[in-house]
Amino acid sequence: MNRTPPLVPGATLGVLGGGQLGRMMALAARRMGFRICVLDRDARCPTGQFADDVVVGTLDDLASARTVAERSAVVTLDTEHVPAELLEQVAAICPVRPAPSVLATIQDRAVQKRFLDAQGRPQARWAPVGSPAELEAALAAIPRPAILKARRAGYDGKGQIRLEPGGDALAAWRSIGEPPAVLEALVPFVREVSVILARAMDGELRVYPLAENVHRRHILHTTRAPAPMPDERRDRALALARTIAVALDHVGVMAVELFELADGALLVNEIAPRTHNSGHYTYGACATTQFEQHVRAVCGLPLGDARAFTGAVMVNLIGDLWANGEPPWQHVLARPEARLHLYGKLLPAPGRKMGHVVLLDDDTDRALATAEDLVARLQT
Ligand code: AMP
């Protein structure tokens, strides 16, 4: 039984990392009357623009993280890449939610995969790679094509390289800087889906409708929710994510990305112990957004209703769309079902997530077509 008193509006939430997830969390928190203190190396970061207080520093700087903790009633994160050892030290000052132990399990791909194996959860075959000899042993166990992924700090395909049969695997590993890595079998998936859920301090769980994801160049392109899927398979996906959240004793929002195979099998791709790009559709489509849900969970408050009132499609807006200057937003704003979200990033670099559009439409096939049409119009 959790007896920690909940944090009530007026309390300050510390956020480590000032990206777009922190920004949308800050918007939800401030609407509810909470205060936000964010740590980022740039005071003008997306979250900083909506924070009460910004501490400028890097995410591995203990002194800066301690300053945030001293000013906050609870500390949470917008990225899983804050070192767990640092979080342990922060937790001596104020509660960190999710707990540093959750981050320790998630932020290293090898530890995450061992955890999933120990829990008996299905995932791609994998082997650790820490030396040329280990790489050779991994290649003997896992036939190519395969993917070599850095154990830490990778996202959106960064720190990853695909190994083709007959290629020079050692040179490939060197080309990504020879980091401690894992070799993963290439999964012949027919579809990618994700489960977004929230878990409260007392163990209460709320699960959002299953999301279907399409990636382009390793970056999420569209999410459709609910994902059209037979009930049994969908329930299996949701149950798999629930058991993972419980086994981790997670508190907050969590995303579990899954590969769906032709025979209906579901393999865990990766776990994100935070709000997630594929959960952006909840803002507009659901009674409680993933961001408000995260605030509620880390404050020890009751969770909100995760029910969706409409189908939805989310399409990411990547920096490439800014090649010819500011995109013509009137094409988005002219559509009554469209919601535009921009993250306030100052530099629209290629491959950088700059914003997204959520289309609220029960006909999600139509919404997917609209999303493609909008992206084409924004490119011009
Ligand atoms: P990750 O950062 O590991 O989620 O990888 C980003 C994307 O790369 C995934 O969403 C997939 O589209 C693709 N990918 C990653 N790992 C694999 C794999 N083992 N087999 C096939 N595709 C993969």
Residues whose N, C-alpha, C, O or C-beta is under 5 A from the ligand:
A	BS01	AMP	A124 I147 Y155 D156 G157 E184 A185 L186 V187 H215 H218 E270
